[in-house]
Amino acid sequence: MQPQRKLNKSRRVKRKEADLMGFKLIINNQGQFITELKTYPMDKIPLHFKKENAGVITAMLRECKINFTDLHDDLEKVAKNVFYS
């Protein structure tokens, strides 16, 4: 029997990419359309990113959220026009 490996939790992994925002358009098995918006937590940005990048990332996420909200509203109008016409 091999000895169990200890996990080194104090060591941080430096990642090369981060998903900051995501938008999904989903259709379920009842034919309903669902939009899903995933956003990186704003309070975690200064903790995980360099100071010179944190302001730009925050501004980009704010703009994306506005645009994705507008996209959600537009898709809702399209769905209502198609299904209720």
NUMILO-261621 format. One record per atom (N, C-alpha, C): y, x, z. Coordinates in steps of 0.001 Angstrom, whole numbers, padded with zeros to 6 digits, always signed. Layout:
N
YXZ/...
This chain:
85
-001173+000840+000000/+000000+000000+000000/+001242+000890+000000/+002203+000537-000853/+003430+001323-000940/+004428+000857+000116/+005204+001792+000666/+006238+001361+001626/+007328+000581+000911/+007895-000381+001609/+008948-001204+001013/+010198-000383+000789/+010817-000611-000358/+012065+000068-000689/+013228-000573+000038/+014088+000233+000583/+015283-000298+001238/+016373-000506+000199/+017034-001617+000287/+018152-001892-000598/+019414-001271-000026/+020121-000576-000864/+021357+000063-000435/+022514-000890-000720/+022855-001705+000231/+023878-002726+000025/+025289-002167+000080/+025481-000998+000654/+026828-000455+000770/+027322+000134-000550/+026427+000406-001465/+026809+000987-002749/+027253-000106-003709/+028444+000031-004271/+028979-000964-005201/+028720-000519-006622/+028408-001455-007457/+028178-001177-008863/+029470-001454-009616/+029912-000493-010395/+031122-000680-011184/+030727-001312-012519/+031154-002519-012731/+030782-003249-013949/+031787-002965-015056/+031332-003131-016283/+032179-002866-017444/+032769-004139-018033/+032212-005279-017659/+032685-006562-018175/+032709-007598-017061/+033561-008594-017245/+033607-009712-016300/+033920-010985-017075/+033188-012042-016799/+033491-013353-017379/+034624-013946-016559/+035794-014028-017164/+036957-014528-016444/+037116-016031-016582/+036748-016569-017745/+036883-017999-017946/+035878-018440-019001/+035374-019641-018828/+034446-020197-019801/+034686-021680-019979/+034475-022159-021209/+034627-023578-021533/+033372-024012-022265/+032771-025113-021833/+031575-025639-022477/+031801-027084-022871/+031278-027435-024015/+031209-028830-024437/+029726-029174-024467/+029330-030123-023635/+027920-030451-023427/+027689-031907-023808/+026524-032194-024370/+026106-033584-024563/+024799-033764-023801/+024732-034815-022980/+023521-035043-022194/+022591-035993-022943/+021438-036309-022332/+020442-037129-023019/+020831-038604-023114/+021920-039018-022456/+022434-040382-022626/+023518-040447-023696/+023811-039314-024324/+024829-039283-025369/+026238-039115-024841/+026385-038763-023589/+027707-038562-023007/+028146-037116-023215/+029414-036957-023563/+029978-035619-023707/+030595-035193-022380/+030379-033951-022036/+030894-033403-020789/+031574-032079-021115/+032753-031865-020553/+033388-030558-020673/+033307-029860-019321/+033078-028554-019386/+032944-027772-018166/+033855-026558-018271/+034637-026333-017247/+035556-025193-017208/+035200-024327-016010/+034883-023054-016285/+034590-022106-015210/+035692-021060-015190/+036235-020810-014007/+037339-019867-013850/+037017-018853-012767/+037379-017619-013028/+037249-016575-012022/+038193-016919-010870/+037773-016787-009634/+038644-017159-008504/+039923-016313-008474/+041064-016975-008457/+042353-016281-008486/+042552-015376-007269/+042023-015778-006124/+042212-014963-004921/+041363-013688-004933/+040380-013611-005816/+039520-012425-005907/+040038-011395-006915/+040986-011775-007750/+041483-010861-008788/+042057-009572-008198/+042944-009622-007198/+043466-008360-006647/+042394-007492-005984/+041321-008112-005522/+040245-007357-004883/+039378-006606-005881/+039173-007207-007059/+038212-006660-008005/+038825-005919-009188/+040119-006024-009373/+040755-005386-010526/+041901-004487-010073/+042218-003528-010909/+043319-002613-010617/+044629-003391-010561/+045555-002888-009772/+046834-003574-009548/+047594-003791-010852/+047575-002786-011745/+048321-002918-013005/+047695-003958-013945/+046426-004289-013743/+045768-005305-014577/+045787-006694-013944/+045921-006759-012640/+045804-008039-011928/+046857-009052-012377/+048089-008613-012597/+049139-009533-013034/+048873-010106-014413/+048399-009260-015319/+048087-009714-016684/+046909-010683-016662/+045897-010350-015887/+044714-011218-015795/+045093-012579-015223/+045901-012588-014191/+046340-013848-013582/+047114-014692-014588/+048030-014067-015332/+048824-014794-016326/+047932-015345-017443/+046963-014540-017891/+046073-015001-018960/+045203-016162-018505/+044710-016099-017279/+043901-017201-016752/+044719-018478-016605/+045959-018322-016180/+046839-019489-016043/+047066-020143-017412/+047334-019340-018436/+047556-019871-019786/+046283-020490-020355/+045151-019838-020127/+043879-020381-020610/+043585-021734-019971/+043858-021840-018686/+043591-023101-017992/+044427-024234-018586/+045680-023944-018899/+046549-024949-019527/+045990-025354-020885/+045621-024353-021703/+045119-024643-023043/+043773-025351-023008/+042899-024963-022089/+041608-025630-021993/+041763-027061-021480/+042721-027295-020624/+042993-028656-020163/+043484-029516-021329/+044360-028947-022157/+044820-029659-023355/+043657-029929-024312/+042770-028950-024474/+041602-029130-025334/+040706-030240-024794/+040496-030271-023486/+039701-031329-022860/+040311-032701-023161/+041629-032809-023010/+042309-034078-023274/+042171-034488-024743/+042304-033519-025660/+042155-033813-027090/+040732-034266-027418/+039746-033606-026848/+038355-033994-027084/+038065-035373-026507/+038680-035698-025388/+038510-037021-024794/+039070-038101-025723/+040221-037822-026339/+040811-038770-027293/+039921-038949-028509/+039356-037856-029022/+038461-037932-030186/+037244-038777-029849/+036644-038542-028691/+035466-039291-028291/+035776-040780-028142/+036916-041109-027559/+037293-042532-027404/+037510-043185-028760/+038154-042452-029691/+038392-043012-031027/+037095-043244-031780/+036152-042357-031652/+034881-042482-032378/+034025-043584-031771/+033905-043597-030458/+032994-044541-029817/+033573-045944-029658/+034883-046075-029629/+035478-047394-029391/+036216-047942-030602/+035910-047392-031790/+036588-047931-032983/+035679-048817-033786/
